[in-house]
């Protein structure tokens, strides 16, 4: 809400904030493989995409990060759901997991994935997930757990973005391409 841009710096093991006037400051340091980052109701969450990775809540004022979960198998590209839980691909387990914002033991939400690389929620509260190995984007109903394929493209999907009206843009790690999925 303050117009800040938050940047994870994987190789520098830190997270920075860039204010609207261009000032840059470090808000978290010594976070190996700092990668996925998401904002929810002015709260900021980050994952370390590594074996034995961790999830943190970060604070824009640079206060010490609050650890939410640890010993995670390659967590990546997390998002907070309408149920107030953090959802994230556990790439090393080939699953999607979730954990309470307060922390605690993560639980498996979906199994038997094709290398899930990112999760996001659409405007209707459905969970979408990219599948890097199959090139599919899956949509999950949080209540029933039902899943369906909403798009299929070439393998190598890395991440995606949704606009407020659910336009879907997908990035590929194989060639660096970005495409829009037309419904």
N, C-alpha and C positions, 0 to 999 in steps of 0.2 A: 504493500500500500504506500510505501515511501518512495517507490520508483527505483530501488536498488537492483543491480544485476549481480547475481552470485555466480562465481566461477570456481569449478573444481580444477585443480592443477595436479593431475595424476603423477607426473614425474617429479614435481616439487613437493609433493606430500602436504598440500595445503589447500585451503579454500579462501578466496578473496571476495570482497564486496566492492562494487564500483557504484558510487553515488551518482545521482543525476548531474551533479556539477563536474564529474570526472575524477573525483578523488578516489584513490584505490587504497584499500587497507586489508590486512590479513585478519580473518576472523577465526580460523582454526589452522593449527600447524601440527606437524608430526602425525598426519593421518595417511598412512601408506595406502596407495591405490585409491585415493579419494576420487570418486567417479560420479555415480548417480547423485542427483540433488533434486529436491522437490520442495515446494512451498505449499503450506496449507494453513489458512486463517492466520496469516502473519507468523507462522511457525515454520522453521526450516529444518529439513531432514536430509541426511547424506549417508551413502553407503561406501564401504571400501570393497571394490571389486577384486578380491583376492581370496585364496584359500584361507580359511580361518578369518574371514572378513567380519567387520562389525557394522552396526547401524548406530548413528548418532543423531541427537537433536543438537543443532548448532544455534548460536546466539549472535545476532548482528553486532552486539557491542563487544564481541571478542571474549566473553566469559568462557570458562572451560566447557567443552562439549559434554553433553549428558549421554552416556552409553545406554542404548536401548536393548541391544542384543549383540552376541559375539559368537565366535566359532561357526560362522556361516559359510557354506560352500559357494563362493563366488557370487555374492549378492550384487544386483545391478539394477539400474533404472527404476527405482522405487516410486510409489505413488500412494497417497492416502485415499482410502475408499469412503463411500457415504456412511459406512458403519463405524468410521473412526479408527480403523486399523490400517497399518502400513502393509501394503502388498509389494512383493518384490520377486523377481525371478531368482531362483537359487540355481544358477547355471550348472554348477558342479553336481547337483542332484537331479538335474533335468526336471525340475518341479517349480511350482509357484507357491511361495509361502506367505504367511501373514503373521503380524505380531501387534499387540496392543501398543498404543502410543506411550503408555506408561512403562512399557518394557515387559519382560517376562519371557516365557518359553515360546518361540515361534512354532506355528503349526502349519502343516501342509494343506494348501487349498486345492491344488490340482497336480496330478501325477502324469507320468508318461507323455512328457512334452517332447518337442523336437528342437532342443536347445533354445529355451525361452531367453530372450535378450532384453525385453523391456515390457513394462505394464503401464497402462493409463486407464482412466475412467472416462467414458463418454458422458454426454449431457443427460442421458437417461439412467445413469448409474451402473451400466454394464462395464465389466472389466475386459479390456482388450489386451492381447499379448502377441508380440512378434515371435515367430518361430524361425530362428536363424537357419536351421538345417533343412527345413521343408519349404521355406518361403511363404508360409501361411501366416495370416493374422486371424487369431481366434477371438471369439466373443463369449464371455462367461456370464451367466446369471448368478449373482451372489447367493440368492436364496436356494435355488435348486442345484446349483453346480453344473447345470447343463451347459454344454459348449457347442459352438458351431463355427465353421470356417466362414469368414466374411470377405476374405480376399486371398488370392494366391498369386505369387510372383516368383521371380528367380530366388534361389537360396542366397543366404548371406545378409539377411535383414539384421540391422544393428539396432535401430531405435525408430521412434515415430513421434509425431506431434499431431494433436487434434485442435482445431479451432473451436470457438464457442458454439458454432453450428455443426460440429462434427465433421468438418472437412479433414481428411486424413492424408498426411504427408509422411513418407517412409524413407529412411536412409539405409544404404547398403555399405557394409564394411569392406566388401571385396573390391569395389571399384570407386567408392566415394560418391556414388550417384544418389540423387534424391528424386522421388517421384510422388505425384498425387494419385491416390486411389479414388477413382470415380465410382460412385454408387449407382 
